[in-house]
Amino acid sequence: MPNGFTKVLAQRLDAMSNVRVREAESEDVLQPSDVLITPGGFNMEVVTGGKVHLQKAEQTPSPSIDVMMNSAADAYGSKTIGILLTGMLTDGVLGMKAIKNHGGITIVQDEVSSAVYGMPKAALEAGAADYSVNISDIPRQITHVLSKIIDGKRDN
């Protein structure tokens, strides 16, 4: 995503959402019901305690979901849920694998509801997705997964 676009995207999503959506700043701390969008040209890492670190991206695509997911998996292990939505290329596959390798749960958007099925398809084909669901069913799937984890009856 190009620099400048992410701020406008965050503002638009914030206006449409029941949660606070904003562009991330270095040293932010994750809060419940907040959504942080990584600024264009940067990558975001999350560390234990929810602190956000931004670093200038040296690769494309940027921001890279792999960088963020890898850091979340390292910081939160089996408590991590990775969700990969529509997008082209294969960014996200390595991050989803990292989440699964740490015992977390991974969900991808299905082909029917994806505008571009590249990223979810790549994750599914790589064995990095536990679930593939319609975008409208992702919140319900998250709730289902969380209830199973809480009950100690993880089903995958």
GIURWO-V217111 format. One record per pair of residues at least 12 apart in sequence whose ideal C-beta (glycine too) atoms are under 10 Angstrom apart, sorted by sequence separation. I is the first residue (numbers start at 1). J is the second residue. If there is no record, write none. Layout:
i=(I;I)
j=(J;J)
//
This chain:
i=(9;10;11;19;22;24;42;43;55;84;96;108;109;120;10;19;20;21;22;23;24;26;41;42;43;44;69;82;83;107;108;111;131;9;10;19;20;21;22;23;24;25;38;42;43;68;69;82;92;108;109;110;131;7;8;18;19;20;21;22;23;24;39;41;42;43;69;80;82;84;108;120;130;6;7;17;19;20;21;23;26;28;30;34;36;38;41;43;52;82;83;92;107;108;6;23;29;39;40;65;82;106;6;17;24;26;28;32;36;39;53;65;80;81;82;106;114;23;30;31;38;43;44;52;65;80;24;29;30;42;43;44;65;80;82;108;109;112;113;114;115;14;29;30;41;42;43;44;46;78;106;108;110;111;112;113;114;13;24;28;29;30;40;41;42;43;45;46;50;65;69;73;77;80;82;83;84;85;86;87;106;107;108;110;112;113;14;28;29;39;40;43;44;45;46;48;69;72;73;76;79;80;81;82;83;84;85;86;96;100;106;107;108;109;110;111;112;113;13;27;28;38;39;43;44;46;47;51;66;67;68;69;70;71;73;74;77;78;79;80;81;82;83;84;85;86;96;105;106;107;108;109;110;113;130;10;26;27;28;38;42;43;45;46;47;50;66;69;70;73;74;77;78;79;80;81;82;83;84;86;105;106;107;108;109;110;113;130;131;10;11;26;27;28;37;38;45;46;48;49;50;61;65;66;69;70;72;73;76;77;78;79;80;81;82;83;92;93;96;97;100;104;105;106;107;109;130;10;25;26;27;38;44;45;46;47;48;61;64;65;66;67;68;69;70;71;72;73;75;77;78;86;87;88;89;91;92;93;96;100;101;109;110;9;10;24;26;43;44;46;47;48;61;63;64;65;66;67;69;70;73;74;76;85;86;87;88;90;91;92;93;95;96;100;109;110;8;10;24;25;26;38;45;46;47;48;60;61;62;65;66;69;70;73;85;86;87;88;89;90;93;94;97;99;100;109;7;24;38;45;46;61;64;65;66;69;72;73;85;86;87;88;89;92;93;96;97;98;100;107;108;6;9;23;60;61;64;65;66;73;85;86;87;88;90;91;92;93;96;97;99;107;5;6;7;36;59;66;70;72;86;87;90;91;93;94;96;97;6;7;86;87;89;90;93;95;96;5;6;46;85;86;88;92;93;94;96;107;4;5;6;69;84;85;87;90;93;107;1;3;4;6;84;90;92;93;105;1;3;4;69;83;84;92;105;1;2;3;84;107;1;2;3;24;84;106;1;84;105;1;82;104;105;30;105;24;84;105;84;104;82;83;82;82;83;84;81;86;105;83;85;106;103;105;83;85;65;83;100;6;61;83;3;69;83;1;2;81;1;81;1;81;81;81;79;78;78)
j=(21;22;23;31;34;36;54;55;67;96;108;120;121;132;23;32;33;34;35;36;37;39;54;55;56;57;82;95;96;120;121;124;144;23;24;33;34;35;36;37;38;39;52;56;57;82;83;96;106;122;123;124;145;22;23;33;34;35;36;37;38;39;54;56;57;58;84;95;97;99;123;135;145;22;23;33;35;36;37;39;42;44;46;50;52;54;57;59;68;98;99;108;123;124;23;40;46;56;57;82;99;123;24;35;42;44;46;50;54;57;71;83;98;99;100;124;132;42;49;50;57;62;63;71;84;99;44;49;50;62;63;64;85;100;102;128;129;132;133;134;135;35;50;51;62;63;64;65;67;99;127;129;131;132;133;134;135;35;46;50;51;52;62;63;64;65;67;68;72;87;91;95;99;102;104;105;106;107;108;109;128;129;130;132;134;135;37;51;52;62;63;66;67;68;69;71;92;95;96;99;102;103;104;105;106;107;108;109;119;123;129;130;131;132;133;134;135;136;37;51;52;62;63;67;68;70;71;75;90;91;92;93;94;95;97;98;101;102;103;104;105;106;107;108;109;110;120;129;130;131;132;133;134;137;154;35;51;52;53;63;67;68;70;71;72;75;91;94;95;98;99;102;103;104;105;106;107;108;109;111;130;131;132;133;134;135;138;155;156;36;37;52;53;54;63;64;71;72;74;75;76;87;91;92;95;96;98;99;102;103;104;105;106;107;108;109;118;119;122;123;126;130;131;132;133;135;156;37;52;53;54;65;71;72;73;74;75;88;91;92;93;94;95;96;97;98;99;100;102;104;105;113;114;115;116;118;119;120;123;127;128;136;137;37;38;52;54;71;72;74;75;76;89;91;92;93;94;95;97;98;101;102;104;113;114;115;116;118;119;120;121;123;124;128;137;138;37;39;53;54;55;67;74;75;76;77;89;90;91;94;95;98;99;102;114;115;116;117;118;119;122;123;126;128;129;138;37;54;68;75;76;91;94;95;96;99;102;103;115;116;117;118;119;122;123;126;127;128;130;137;138;37;40;54;91;92;95;96;97;104;116;117;118;119;121;122;123;124;127;128;130;138;37;38;39;68;91;98;102;104;118;119;122;123;125;126;128;129;39;40;119;120;122;123;126;128;129;39;40;80;119;120;122;126;127;128;130;141;39;40;41;104;119;120;122;125;128;142;37;39;40;42;120;126;128;129;141;38;40;41;106;120;121;129;142;39;40;41;122;145;40;41;42;63;123;145;41;124;145;42;123;145;146;72;148;68;128;149;129;149;128;129;129;130;131;132;130;135;154;133;135;156;154;156;135;138;119;138;156;63;119;141;62;128;142;61;62;141;62;142;63;145;146;149;149;149;154)
//
